[in-house]
Amino acid sequence: MIYDMEFETLPREALEAIQLKRLQATLQRAYATVPFYRDRFREFGVTPSDIRCLDDMEKLPFLIKQDLRDNYPFGLFAVPKENVVRIHASSGTTGKPTVVGYTARDIDTWASLMARALTAGGAKRGDIIHNAYGYGLFTGGLGVHYGAEKLGATVIPVSGGNTKRQITIMKDFGPSILTATPSYTLHLAEVAREMGVDFRELHFRHGIFGAEPWSEAMRRQIEGDLGLSAVDIYGLSEVMGPGVAVECHEAKAGLHIFEDHFIPEIIDPETGKRLPLGEVGELVFTSITKEAFPVIRYRTRDITRLVAEPCICGRTMVRMEKVSGRTDDMLIIRGVNVFPSQIESVLMMISEVEPHYQLEVHREDSLDILTVKVEISQKLFTDEVRGLQNLERMIAKNIKEYLGISAKVRLVEPKSIARSEGKAVRVIDHRRL
């Protein structure tokens, strides 16, 4: 692939002209081929011809995850099923899975976007990419795979699991790029240490990590433990999969959104009103090149903000800050909003504990009780009860001072919190069970 940054460095006026043309075509096609969109547009008294500029998008209704479940499995497809060459789906752990489809052209577009994303993250033609994202209905593994091949890199399609074998493959095959979830990456480093392997002596230069929120403190830990440069990648299956946005390795200062394919908005999650650049709110996406499964004003539930300042890498598209959490992952503890990533940031300041934690919420006598379970460092593991109690009190004090909430802290033995080969399970809310 001859990599060309033309679209990523366009002047704003030229980019918005492309966006409007592609948006209008997408709206016309969705209105004509998807009964859900046609009925919803009519309910809101809007037609595709009413969208004459990008600001007119506010006239359009939102799409939410429940709409995808209500139209399970293929009700939102905009092409005949015989034109769909790939189907992906969510796990469905909280209800019916969300199902998305791709035409052959969609797959090629996705591969091209992932090639862009990998390039931004530091990969190049000839690199060997150790791809530890899960393959299957999850979009991560295959998304990276096709993008790497499009870029001209060599892919090791190792997926998740068989962690000791992965470490051996890393030693023997000499990959230079690692792709995985941040939590699984930490597990890889942990297992490598057990095997007597120093990650920093391997050949990795860059790591491209995503599929779950992770803090700047975790980035520093990953870079220190693995001896590579770590960037964040963003995507979700409903919009495309990975490759919607990515940090550049030069700046690591927000994720560049590929705006020639996706139009981002930030809204107030309570009112639905659009917010200006720089304000924190819920991220909304409209796809403008997808054929099989276009999404129009899809509410992602991810909390972030958009910035438009120039970047040292030369890309001109807006950037989104690392996702701080999701509105559906947000915990409200006695009136205070708390995201797991905020707890993580506090824990990462404390050298005596490992970056493996879980939050449990119970309700006792109408009061919400947050318990933070965190593993004590292996090198400091001891049966000295008094020392552990002092450490628990210190962590609880830090959480109170930084986040303004009271929490119980329970230190647990190393490796006692289950490791995930995919997205880490950070919250167990017994109030919802």
C-alpha positions as MATLAB code, in Angstrom:
seq = 'MIYDMEFETLPREALEAIQLKRLQATLQRAYATVPFYRDRFREFGVTPSDIRCLDDMEKLPFLIKQDLRDNYPFGLFAVPKENVVRIHASSGTTGKPTVVGYTARDIDTWASLMARALTAGGAKRGDIIHNAYGYGLFTGGLGVHYGAEKLGATVIPVSGGNTKRQITIMKDFGPSILTATPSYTLHLAEVAREMGVDFRELHFRHGIFGAEPWSEAMRRQIEGDLGLSAVDIYGLSEVMGPGVAVECHEAKAGLHIFEDHFIPEIIDPETGKRLPLGEVGELVFTSITKEAFPVIRYRTRDITRLVAEPCICGRTMVRMEKVSGRTDDMLIIRGVNVFPSQIESVLMMISEVEPHYQLEVHREDSLDILTVKVEISQKLFTDEVRGLQNLERMIAKNIKEYLGISAKVRLVEPKSIARSEGKAVRVIDHRRL';
ca = [
       0.000    0.000    0.000;
       1.238    3.482   -0.887;
       0.285    5.451    2.192;
      -1.090    8.915    1.466;
      -2.087   11.377    4.208;
      -4.038   13.571    1.753;
      -7.415   13.258    3.478;
      -5.883   13.559    6.939;
      -4.299   16.937    6.179;
      -7.117   18.648    4.265;
      -8.088   22.254    5.038;
     -11.268   22.427    7.116;
     -13.377   23.858    4.301;
     -12.439   21.070    1.888;
     -13.051   18.385    4.506;
     -16.496   19.726    5.406;
     -17.475   19.816    1.723;
     -16.617   16.107    1.471;
     -18.503   15.389    4.684;
     -21.662   17.135    3.526;
     -21.696   15.385    0.152;
     -21.190   11.966    1.729;
     -23.675   12.683    4.538;
     -26.434   13.652    2.100;
     -25.848   10.494    0.046;
     -25.931    8.328    3.192;
     -29.173    9.914    4.410;
     -30.870    9.441    1.046;
     -29.858    5.777    0.903;
     -30.827    5.010    4.512;
     -34.204    6.717    4.059;
     -34.888    4.709    0.908;
     -33.725    1.282    2.104;
     -34.171    1.071    5.908;
     -37.772    1.273    7.157;
     -36.573    2.140   10.679;
     -34.825    5.296    9.504;
     -37.694    6.288    7.220;
     -40.248    5.913   10.020;
     -38.047    7.677   12.599;
     -37.325   10.609   10.248;
     -41.037   11.018    9.550;
     -41.742   10.897   13.289;
     -39.365   13.849   13.723;
     -40.710   15.667   10.669;
     -37.453   15.625    8.741;
     -36.384   14.305    5.341;
     -32.907   13.920    3.842;
     -33.476   16.954    1.647;
     -33.829   19.103    4.794;
     -30.121   18.573    5.568;
     -28.455   21.337    3.556;
     -25.463   21.960    5.790;
     -23.659   20.107    8.553;
     -25.343   22.180   11.266;
     -28.684   20.803   10.058;
     -27.707   17.438   11.520;
     -29.251   18.572   14.797;
     -32.647   18.087   13.147;
     -32.002   14.341   12.878;
     -33.034   11.883   15.613;
     -30.481    9.898   17.581;
     -29.811    6.192   17.178;
     -29.281    4.261   20.423;
     -28.153    0.726   21.212;
     -31.695   -0.351   22.090;
     -32.722    0.497   18.512;
     -30.151   -2.011   17.283;
     -31.504   -4.652   19.652;
     -35.110   -3.901   18.700;
     -34.202   -4.479   15.031;
     -32.202   -7.660   15.705;
     -30.716   -9.227   13.689;
     -30.804   -7.563   10.251;
     -33.477   -4.854   10.474;
     -31.020   -1.944   10.076;
     -29.141   -3.354    7.077;
     -29.279   -1.016    4.070;
     -28.342   -3.597    1.420;
     -29.753   -7.022    0.474;
     -28.324   -9.832    2.604;
     -26.638  -11.357   -0.429;
     -24.425   -8.243   -0.591;
     -23.270   -8.676    3.023;
     -19.921  -10.480    3.117;
     -19.209  -10.229    6.858;
     -21.270  -10.132   10.052;
     -19.957   -9.141   13.482;
     -21.878   -8.998   16.751;
     -21.505   -8.001   20.388;
     -21.452  -10.569   23.183;
     -25.076   -9.912   24.132;
     -24.306  -10.249   27.847;
     -26.774   -7.477   28.725;
     -29.517   -8.472   26.274;
     -29.777   -9.313   22.615;
     -26.451   -8.814   20.823;
     -26.042   -5.923   18.426;
     -25.406   -7.199   14.898;
     -23.546   -5.293   12.179;
     -22.850   -6.137    8.553;
     -20.251   -5.221    5.940;
     -20.206   -5.233    2.157;
     -16.996   -6.040    0.299;
     -16.463   -2.302   -0.127;
     -17.033   -1.755    3.606;
     -14.330   -4.314    4.392;
     -11.904   -2.562    2.041;
     -12.742    0.825    3.600;
     -12.243   -0.603    7.080;
      -8.897   -2.126    6.110;
      -7.741    1.205    4.687;
      -8.782    3.042    7.855;
      -6.958    0.511   10.009;
      -3.860    0.883    7.818;
      -4.059    4.629    8.504;
      -4.489    3.977   12.225;
      -1.553    1.577   12.419;
       0.625    4.066   10.552;
      -0.331    6.844   12.966;
       0.594    4.524   15.832;
       4.088    3.918   14.436;
       3.688    0.832   12.235;
       5.061    0.652    8.705;
       5.360   -1.720    5.793;
       7.609   -4.640    6.735;
       6.801   -4.564   10.452;
       5.713   -7.771   12.194;
       2.497   -7.156   14.121;
       1.690   -9.420   17.070;
      -2.103   -9.171   17.084;
      -3.460  -10.254   20.482;
      -6.954   -8.827   19.988;
      -9.645  -11.509   19.969;
     -10.730  -12.939   16.638;
     -14.315  -13.968   15.888;
     -17.504  -11.932   16.275;
     -15.521   -9.253   18.175;
     -14.296   -6.709   15.611;
     -10.858   -6.118   17.142;
      -8.813   -9.020   15.819;
      -9.976   -9.051   12.215;
     -10.025   -5.265   12.025;
      -6.333   -5.020   12.911;
      -5.528   -8.042   10.747;
      -6.956   -6.661    7.504;
      -5.463   -3.231    8.168;
      -2.018   -4.680    8.766;
      -2.157   -6.638    5.525;
      -3.347   -3.518    3.677;
      -0.360   -1.647    5.104;
       2.021   -4.345    3.913;
       2.985   -5.572    7.371;
       3.289   -9.197    8.488;
       0.572  -10.341   10.891;
       0.859  -12.928   13.643;
      -2.856  -13.748   14.224;
      -2.334  -15.026   17.753;
      -5.595  -13.662   19.262;
      -6.078  -13.798   23.058;
      -5.200  -16.583   25.462;
      -2.374  -19.154   25.545;
      -0.338  -16.386   27.124;
       2.847  -18.346   27.787;
       2.872  -19.495   24.178;
       2.489  -15.867   23.094;
       5.608  -14.901   25.041;
       7.550  -17.688   23.340;
       6.317  -16.523   19.935;
       7.404  -12.976   20.747;
      10.913  -14.219   21.558;
      11.155  -16.437   18.487;
       9.390  -14.341   15.808;
      10.644  -10.891   16.848;
       7.476   -8.797   16.297;
       7.919   -5.025   16.387;
       4.290   -3.909   16.964;
       1.931   -5.170   19.682;
      -1.849   -4.788   19.433;
      -4.059   -5.807   22.377;
      -6.313   -4.450   25.095;
      -4.391   -2.532   27.786;
      -5.470   -4.950   30.519;
      -4.322   -7.997   28.555;
      -1.063   -6.229   27.761;
      -0.351   -5.914   31.493;
      -1.129   -9.614   31.858;
       1.345  -10.406   29.059;
       4.016   -8.450   30.937;
       3.156  -10.252   34.172;
       3.456  -13.697   32.566;
       6.690  -12.705   30.819;
       8.246  -11.839   34.186;
       7.205  -15.233   35.549;
       8.948  -16.863   32.567;
      12.099  -14.837   33.134;
      11.578  -12.790   29.970;
      12.304   -9.055   29.986;
       9.890   -7.395   27.565;
      12.304   -4.512   27.158;
      14.799   -6.879   25.550;
      12.328   -7.954   22.859;
      11.941   -6.130   19.530;
       8.781   -4.100   20.194;
       8.875   -0.416   19.216;
       5.198    0.496   19.380;
       2.004   -0.766   20.965;
      -1.517    0.128   19.804;
      -3.997   -0.525   22.590;
      -7.753   -0.015   22.856;
     -11.228   -1.526   23.325;
     -11.414   -0.270   26.939;
     -10.727    3.022   28.743;
      -7.230    3.291   30.249;
      -5.501    6.042   32.147;
      -2.308    7.998   31.493;
      -0.821    6.286   34.536;
      -1.470    2.905   32.927;
       0.177    4.149   29.728;
       3.295    5.032   31.720;
       3.296    1.613   33.377;
       2.893   -0.212   30.042;
       5.645    1.824   28.404;
       7.969    1.257   31.348;
       7.288   -2.463   31.675;
       7.330   -3.250   27.955;
       9.870   -0.743   26.646;
       7.697    0.539   23.806;
       5.696    3.606   22.801;
       1.977    3.105   23.583;
      -0.912    4.817   21.793;
      -4.671    4.580   22.158;
      -6.980    3.422   19.362;
     -10.741    3.877   19.337;
     -13.613    2.185   17.593;
     -16.804    0.325   18.263;
     -18.525   -2.309   16.204;
     -21.710   -0.292   15.721;
     -19.765    2.458   13.942;
     -17.137    0.318   12.151;
     -14.818   -1.454   14.568;
     -11.307   -0.275   15.481;
      -9.980    2.427   13.191;
     -12.464    5.228   13.849;
      -9.821    7.275   15.682;
      -6.245    6.850   16.864;
      -3.474    8.735   18.640;
      -0.380    9.614   16.646;
       2.847    8.370   18.169;
       4.471   11.769   17.667;
       2.172   13.672   20.059;
      -0.004   11.201   22.015;
      -2.277   14.163   22.632;
      -5.733   12.991   21.657;
      -7.098   10.601   19.045;
      -7.366   11.832   15.459;
     -10.857   11.058   14.124;
     -11.018   10.027   10.466;
     -13.592   12.674    9.651;
     -13.786   11.857    5.963;
     -15.655    8.700    7.068;
     -17.234    9.632   10.417;
     -18.810   12.872   11.639;
     -18.371   13.319   15.403;
     -20.524   15.398   17.751;
     -20.432   15.993   21.498;
     -23.790   16.285   23.254;
     -25.046   16.865   26.754;
     -26.013   13.301   27.807;
     -28.988   14.612   29.762;
     -30.526   17.054   27.266;
     -29.167   15.771   23.952;
     -28.103   19.287   22.989;
     -24.939   19.632   20.923;
     -21.959   21.079   22.818;
     -19.187   23.242   21.331;
     -15.609   22.123   20.775;
     -13.708   21.751   24.035;
     -16.658   20.837   26.268;
     -16.946   17.389   27.838;
     -19.967   15.294   26.953;
     -21.194   12.170   25.203;
     -19.684   11.227   21.858;
     -22.060   10.783   18.900;
     -21.054    9.396   15.499;
     -22.565    9.409   12.024;
     -20.969    7.144    9.428;
     -20.848    8.627    5.921;
     -19.255    5.897    3.793;
     -20.649    2.627    5.170;
     -22.905    0.703    2.811;
     -24.325   -2.282    4.699;
     -24.898   -0.709    8.101;
     -24.926    3.097    8.174;
     -25.403    4.688   11.599;
     -26.915    8.151   11.919;
     -26.237   10.133   15.095;
     -25.371    7.031   17.101;
     -25.004    7.716   20.818;
     -21.857    5.863   21.867;
     -22.227    6.538   25.633;
     -18.508    7.349   25.697;
     -17.501   10.491   27.601;
     -14.843   12.719   26.028;
     -14.321   16.104   24.384;
     -13.199   17.277   20.937;
     -10.239   19.585   20.284;
      -9.206   21.218   17.022;
      -5.764   22.645   17.806;
      -3.005   21.824   15.274;
      -0.997   18.665   15.929;
       2.732   18.274   15.412;
       2.093   15.253   13.150;
       0.412   17.483   10.536;
      -3.058   15.886   10.673;
      -5.830   18.486   10.568;
      -8.802   16.387   11.658;
     -10.308   17.028   15.081;
      -9.051   14.985   17.985;
     -10.927   13.408   20.864;
      -9.419   13.057   24.286;
      -8.931    9.548   25.625;
     -12.345    8.271   26.680;
     -12.670    8.819   30.425;
     -15.587    6.415   30.818;
     -19.016    5.482   29.569;
     -22.299    6.821   30.811;
     -23.471    3.227   31.270;
     -20.288    2.374   33.250;
     -20.509    5.472   35.397;
     -21.232    4.765   39.042;
     -23.240    7.204   41.126;
     -22.140    6.780   44.720;
     -24.144    8.938   47.121;
     -24.639   11.587   44.464;
     -21.057   11.611   43.137;
     -20.327   10.469   39.577;
     -17.372    8.064   39.441;
     -15.727    6.324   36.471;
     -13.476    3.270   36.859;
     -10.643    5.145   35.120;
     -10.665    7.731   37.926;
     -10.208    5.017   40.554;
      -7.475    3.521   38.369;
      -5.592    6.822   38.287;
      -5.531    6.918   42.095;
      -4.405    3.305   42.391;
      -1.618    3.771   39.856;
      -0.021    6.352   42.166;
       0.620    3.657   44.767;
       3.627    1.420   44.163;
       2.564   -1.221   46.685;
      -0.379   -2.406   44.544;
      -0.687   -3.884   41.062;
      -2.799   -2.365   38.219;
      -5.392   -5.129   38.590;
      -8.543   -4.025   40.348;
     -12.312   -4.426   40.466;
     -15.084   -2.239   41.819;
     -18.050   -3.756   43.614;
     -21.151   -1.804   44.595;
     -23.710   -2.965   47.145;
     -26.680   -1.264   48.743;
     -26.990   -1.461   52.515;
     -29.877    0.221   54.340;
     -30.590    2.401   51.284;
     -26.951    3.531   51.133;
     -24.584    2.689   48.271;
     -21.315    1.085   49.383;
     -18.330    1.032   47.026;
     -15.645   -1.594   47.622;
     -12.375   -1.344   45.712;
     -10.600   -4.685   45.383;
      -6.971   -4.320   44.341;
      -4.074   -6.740   44.233;
      -1.091   -6.128   46.457;
       2.291   -6.135   44.755;
       3.926   -9.566   44.625;
       7.213   -8.219   45.951;
       5.500   -6.718   48.996;
       3.069   -9.564   49.605;
       3.127  -10.354   53.316;
       1.025  -11.826   56.054;
       1.606   -8.778   58.226;
      -2.026   -7.816   58.817;
      -1.235   -4.448   60.403;
       0.776   -3.315   57.366;
      -1.999   -4.313   54.981;
      -4.595   -2.485   57.059;
      -2.497    0.687   57.002;
      -2.179    0.435   53.227;
      -5.946   -0.055   52.849;
      -6.577    3.049   54.938;
      -4.085    5.073   52.885;
      -5.738    4.077   49.595;
      -9.207    4.877   50.949;
      -7.909    8.267   52.128;
      -6.459    9.015   48.673;
      -9.726    8.083   46.950;
     -11.607   10.368   49.340;
      -9.205   13.265   48.774;
      -8.974   12.992   44.981;
     -12.531   11.921   44.091;
     -14.619   13.053   47.048;
     -16.171    9.655   47.754;
     -15.850    7.175   50.590;
     -14.869    3.653   49.608;
     -13.936    0.457   51.350;
     -10.609   -0.899   50.142;
      -9.853   -4.600   50.182;
      -6.363   -5.766   49.337;
      -6.270   -9.203   47.755;
      -3.504  -11.650   46.921;
      -1.538  -11.271   43.675;
      -3.297  -12.836   40.651;
      -6.551  -13.361   42.548;
      -8.543  -11.006   40.285;
      -9.486  -12.806   37.072;
      -7.465  -11.822   34.014;
      -9.371  -11.187   30.804;
      -8.210  -12.077   27.315;
     -10.466   -9.309   26.014;
     -12.004   -6.366   27.823;
     -11.406   -6.297   31.563;
     -14.454   -6.553   33.828;
     -13.923   -3.539   36.077;
     -17.355   -3.082   37.690;
     -19.688   -5.509   39.430;
     -22.795   -3.581   40.423;
     -24.854   -5.788   42.719;
     -27.613   -3.158   42.688;
     -28.409   -4.196   39.096;
     -28.227   -7.954   39.655;
];
